[in-house]
Amino acid sequence: MKERKRIVIPFRPVIRWMVRLRKSPRAIAGGFSLGTFIAFTPTLGVQFAIAIFLATLLNLNRPAALVMIWITNAATAAPIYTFNYLIGKLFWAGPPVGEVYATFMELTGKLLSLDFWSIADQFAIVAGLSREVIIPLLIGSCIVGLVAALLTYGLSMFLIGYLVNRKNGRRTK
């Protein structure tokens, strides 16, 4: 029992925040799932706007979607996009993965030099990739994003359901 508490304690503020969100567990899990999918797409710079728009359109929890888009940032973009490219290259021919990784590392350097609010510049850098790189990257990003989103949805539904039931159980005692 004590070991279990040690694991949960560092995440207590996040868990409390999740339980207090004023939407259904489906909407919260859907928001997490949507944000995860968007995080794996090469839309750096406009992910925030896409997440807000789609979460509103699909009636999902916007804060949950926004939390998850931070998976991809200037520091994690190169490894994530390289993996997505590798998966996409299984379905569409493109340059060697090593060259593409070097391109993504160069891209990351440019992104790190930009101001956080230079959203248009961030998107322009990613959009400036060649067609030979973009097509496998988009295919791989959709595949990886979909798998990650489905896993996130299932895990979130389970965790939120458990936490809500536990909270309701405490109220009845």
Order of alpha helices (4+ residues) and beta strands (2+ residues): alpha-alpha-alpha-alpha-alpha-alpha-alpha-alpha-alpha
